[in-house]
Amino acid sequence: MRVVCIGECMVELRAVGADTFARSYAGDAYNTAVYLKRSLPDAQVQFLTAAGDDAMSMAMRRKWREEEIDDALAFPVAGASAGLYLIETDASGERSFQYWRKDSAAKRWLTKLQERGESILWGADMVYYSGITLAILNPEERAAALQLLSRARPHVGRIAFDPNVRLRLWQSPQIASQTLLAAISACDIALPSAEDLSLLLGTVEPEQQIEQLLQIGVSEMALTRGADGCAIVAGELRVQLWGPQSGSAIDTSGAGDAFNGVYMANRLKGSSPEQAAEAALRVASRVVTHTGAVVPASVSHPVKP
C-alpha cells in the first residue's frame, strides 16, 4: 500500500523558556504523514515536497527517516533552505505563530514534480494534500496543481484534501475561497474543520456547511469541530461523534493533522467512516495533551499492555 502526502515541512522553534527555544520539524502535510504511518506501519508513506541542501534541511530529512517517512519524492533544490516558524501557546493551549518562509524550498514542489513527471503519483492508494500545499504556490501554479491532481485522479485510489485555511497566505479571502472550494469539490475525502468552512462559506452552522459541501459534490467528509468532536457524512451516513476526554488540552498543534492521518489510515484498512473517525478522535485527544505538532509515538500511539 502506498500513500503520498504533498506539502511543506518547516523548522519549528518552540519557546521553552524566556529566551530558550527547542527545535523540531512540522508542517500540516508532513504531520499527517507521520500519524498515518504510525497508524498503518506496513504502508509506504511518501512525503512529496521540495527540500533544500543546507545542514538544517539535511537534519530535517534525517528526522523524516526516523519516522519511517519515505523521502524519495522530497525533491532537492540546490542552494535552498527550509522555512522556519516560531510557535507560542497561551494558557488554554491555543497557538500564535511567526513565520519566515518567503524563500522556502517547499514552494518549488510543483515545479519539481512537473520535471519528474506527474505519473509518479499513479498507483498510489491515497494522495493527500492541503490548502497550505496550494497556498505556498503562486496563482498560476495553484491552477496547474489542481489540473495535475485532476488528471491523476483516475490513476490513484483516492484523493483526500484538508482546506486548512490560512488567509494570510492568500491574496484575498475570495481567491482562497474559490481555489479551496474547487479542491474540495474534486476530492474523494474532504477533511475540513468547521472553522475552515466558516471562512470559506460564510456560515458557522455545521448543518449548513454540510449541505453546501454536498451541493458541490462532496461524497465523504469528516468535519472536525474542535472540542465538539466531528460530523461524518458518507452516502446515507450522517452522524455526530464526540471525542474522548484524555486530559487537559495544553497544545492544539497538530491535532487536526493527527485526526486526518489516523482517519485515512483506518479508511485504507477497510474501516467504515464512522469507525475511522472514532479512532482518529481518540488519537487527536491524546495529541492535545502534549506540546508540539508531532508528539512522541508513545503519546499518540501507546503500545497496549
N, C-alpha and C positions, 0 to 999 in steps of 0.2 A: 504494500500500500504506500502511495506517495502523496504527500501534501506539500503545496508550495504557498508560502506566506510572503507577500510582496510589501515592501515598505522601508522604513527607516529605523536605524538603531543609533542612539546618541550616547555620549558620555554623560552620565548623571552625577552631579555633585549634590550631596545631601548634607545639610548642616547638622553636625553632631556636637557642636559647642559654639561659643560666641564667635570664634574665628577659625573653626576647625571643620573640615568637610571630608566626608567619605566618598570614594569614587566607586561607581558601578556603571552598568550599561543597560539602557532601556529604550523602548520605543514601542508604540502600540502593536504593530505587526510582529515585531520580534518577541515581545512579551507573550503574545498569543501563541506563537510558535513553541515557546518553551512550555507553556501549560498544556498545549496539545500533545507535545512529545511525552510529557510526564504521564499523561492520561492514556496514551497509546504508544507504549515503548517500542513496539515492533515496527512502527511506521517509519518510513524515511521522510523526515520533515526538513524541507529545504527552505532557506531564507533567501529570497531574491531581493537584492539591493545593489548599490554600488558603494564601494568602500575605498578609503584612502590607503596609502602605503607608509604612513608615518608610524612611529612607535605606539602611539595611542590606538591607532586603527589595528595594528598587529595584536595588541593586548586584547582588544575587543574580539577579534577573531578567535583568539585562544579561549575566551570565555564562551563563545558560541559552541566551540567544540567540546568544552567541558559539559555543556548542557546537551550534548549529542545532537546539535543542530547542524545539518549539512550545509557547508558554506560554498559549495561548488557553483552556486548561482549568485554569489556575492562578488560581482564583477569588479576587478581592481581599476582604480583611477590613479594614474601616476601623478605624484605631487600633491594629491588632495588629502584632506583630513576629515575627521568626523565632526558633526555638530555637537554642541555642548549645551546643557541646561542646568540650572540651579533650582532646587526644589526646597520649599519650606512648608511646614504644616502647622495649622493652628491647633488649639486645644481639642477641637472636635474631630480632628483628622483631615479636615479639608485642606486642599493644596493651593499654593501660589508658586508661579514659575517665572524664571527669567531665562531667555533663550539667546544662544549665539549659533545660528545655523545658516546664515546667509550663504556661505560658501561650502556647505556640507556636501560631501561626495555623493550622498544618497540621492540628491536631486538629479543625478545622472542615470538613475536606474532604467528609465525607459529607453534612453539613447543606447545604453549598453545592451539592453535586451534586444533592441532592433538590430544591432550589429551582430549579435549571436544568432538571431533568428527566433521568431516567436514560437516556432514549433517545439522548442524545448519545454514549453508548458504542456504539450499534448501528452495524454496518457495519465496525467495527474488525477487522482481520485477526488481531490479537493483543491481549489485555488481560493485563497483568502486575501483580501486587501481592505483598505480603509479609506476614509475621507482624507486622512493625512497623506496617505500614499499618493493621492491625486493633488492635494493642496500644495505640496512642495514642488510640483511641476509648473511650467508656465502655461498660459491658457491654451496655446496650440497643442502642447504636449498632452494636456488633460484630455482634449478631444481625441487625440491619436490613441491614448491609452484605453479609453472606453471602446474605441473601434477595434483595437487589438484584442481586448478581452471578449468582445462580442464575436470576433472571428474564432477565438479559442473555445468558446462555449460548447460547440458541438463535439469537440475533441477531448473534453475533460469530464470528470464525473459530475461535479457540482461547483458552482462559484458562490462564495459567501462574502458578504460585504457589511462592514460596520461604518456608518457615516461619520462617526466621531468628529462632530462639528467643532472646528476651531476657527472662528470667524476672523481672527487677526491674520490668518494665513491667506485670506481671500481678498480679492479686490473690492468686493461688496457682498452684502448678505444675499442679494438677488442672484449673483453669479454662483455663490456657494449653493443656494437652494436649487437652482436649475441643474447644476452639474451633479450634485449628490442625489437628487431625486431620480435623475436619469440612471445613475449607477444602481440605485435601489430597485428600480423597475426592471433592470436587466439581470439581476442576480437570482440564484435559486434559493438562498437562505439569507434573509435580512436580519441583521443583529443591531438594531438601533436602541438608543436609550430614549426614555420619554423626554428628557431634557433636549437631546438632539432634535427630536421631532417638533418640539415646541418652537425651536428656532427655524426649522425648515418649513413647517406647515402653518405656524401662527396659532396653534391651539394647544392647550395644556391638558385637554381631556383625553385620556387614553383611548376610550371607545371611538372618539372622532379620529384620532390618529390612526387607529387600526383600520377604520373604514376607508380613510383616504389612501392608505397603502394598498389595501385590497383593490381599490379602484384603479390604481396604476399598474396592477398586475402581479403584486407580490403573492406568492403561493405558500411560503413558510416564513414565519417571523418569530423571533424571541425578543420581545420588547421589555428591556430591563427598566425597573422603576426604583432603583436605589434600595432604601430600607423597606419598600413595599414589594419586594420580590420581582416577579416578572409575569408578563402575559404571553401565552403561547398560542399561536394561530397557525394551523396547518390543515388544509382541507376542511373537513367538518369540525375539526377540533378547535375549541376556543376555551382556554382555561387560565385562571389566575393562580399562580403559585407563590407561596410565601417562603422566604429564606429562613433557615435555622439561625438561632442566636448562639454564636460560638464565643461571645465575649465582647468587650467594648471595642468599638472601631477606633483605631489610632491613626490609620493612614489609608485613604481610599485609593491610593495609587495602584493601578494595575488590576483592580477588582473586576472591571468590565472586560479587560483583556483575558483574565483568568476564566471568567464566565464563557467568553467566546471560544477559547481553546478547548475547554472541557466539553462544552456543548457540541462542537464539531467532532471531537474525538468520539464521543458517545454516539453521535449520528452515524459516523463511519463504522462503528462497531455493530450497528444494526438496532440500536435503542430507538424507541419512539421519541418524538419531540418532547413529550412530557417527561419521560424518563431522563432524557439528556439534560433538560433544564433543571430537574431536581438535583442531578449530580453536579451540574455547573454552579447552582446556588450554594451547595454545601462547600465547594472549594472556595468560591468567592467570599463566603462568610468567614473563612479562616484567613484568607489573604489580608483582609482589612484589619486583622488584629496584630499585624506585624508591619514594620516600616519597610518601604521600598516597593517598587513596581514588580520586581521578580523576587519573591520571598524564597527562603530555602525550601527544598523539596520536602524536608521533614515537617514543614508547616502546611504547605499546600496539599501534599500527598503523603500523609503519615502512613507508615507501614502498620498494618493491622496486626495485633498480637496473636 
